[in-house]
Amino acid sequence: MRFSLPFAASLAVSAVQASPVVKRHVVNTPTVNDGIILNYALTLEYLERKFYQEALANNTQAQFVAAGFKDPFYTNLKEIYVDEQTHVKFLSDALTAAKITPTVELQYTFPVQKGDVMGFATLASVLEGVGVSAYLGAAASIMNKDYLTAAGSILTVEARHTSYIRASLGESPFPAPFDTPLDFLPVQVRITAGNSDYKIDRLPAGIAGQVYVVLSQSNTKFNDENIIAGPAILEVYPK
């Protein structure tokens, strides 16, 4: 598996899904608590809600059908948008009830042109996969049992979203028996570096579906001090 850093950004909406590889900066990580986790989840839901809102506004049902996404795909996308909107309201209300200020919604720019329904669907698959991994990774740090149950119920819905979109793209809706949590325990792979290219010589057995790759200066510790690039989001197809 070979990819160049300058070329990685253009893979964001291609058949082999990848996100831009970006430089990381060392930051002071705050103590994690339920409020931080809920706001983390709210930020993700803001992103997904805005993405579907723009996609539905910029593309028609006829365009999706012409691209091979037969009915009721467009209608189901509307349902996914409603789900994300509901998640935003739920998390905002939960934070307000806990007397925690909900984080504000940011401005987002998505690398998908108006009318590019295939690019939209591919990026939707990436975002939904990240959503599943984010909720899965945060679950272990949630202290309040009610919040944990709520996060679990959102996680299962996000998993249904990603499975549906993956199947619509002709990909396996369940490519691996386990999803990858963020933050996650790293699996080491050997990487050969060139001038601007990196080659993953061999992936461990059982790696499939949407996975996350970081480039680290250490083979024992993985943190902001030694991770120099990533994460890149890759779609791995089993043989």
Stockholm file with secondary structure:
# STOCKHOLM 1.0

chainA/1-239         MRFSLPFAASLAVSAVQASPVVKRHVVNTPTVNDGIILNYALTLEYLERKFYQEALANNTQAQFVAAGFKDPFYTNLKEIYVDEQTHVKFLSDALTAAKITPTVELQYTFPVQKGDVMGFATLASVLEGVGVSAYLGAAASIMNKDYLTAAGSILTVEARHTSYIRASLGESPFPAPFDTPLDFLPVQVRITAGNSDYKIDRLPAGIAGQVYVVLSQSNTKFNDENIIAGPAILEVYPK
#=GR chainA/1-239 SS CEEEHHHHGGGTTSSSCCCCCCCCCCCCCCCCCHHHHHHHHHHHHHHHHHHHHHHHHHCCHHHHHHTTCCTTHHHHHHHHHHHHHHHHHHHHHHHHHTTCCCCCCCCCCCSCCTTCHHHHHHHHHHHHHHHHHHHHHHHTTCCCHHHHHHHHHHHHHHHHHHHHHHHHTTSCSSCSSSCCCSSCCCCCCCEEECSSEEEECCCCTTCCEEEEEEEESCSSCCSTTTEEEEEEEEEECCC
#=GC SS_cons         CEEEHHHHGGGTTSSSCCCCCCCCCCCCCCCCCHHHHHHHHHHHHHHHHHHHHHHHHHCCHHHHHHTTCCTTHHHHHHHHHHHHHHHHHHHHHHHHHTTCCCCCCCCCCCSCCTTCHHHHHHHHHHHHHHHHHHHHHHHTTCCCHHHHHHHHHHHHHHHHHHHHHHHHTTSCSSCSSSCCCSSCCCCCCCEEECSSEEEECCCCTTCCEEEEEEEESCSSCCSTTTEEEEEEEEEECCC
//
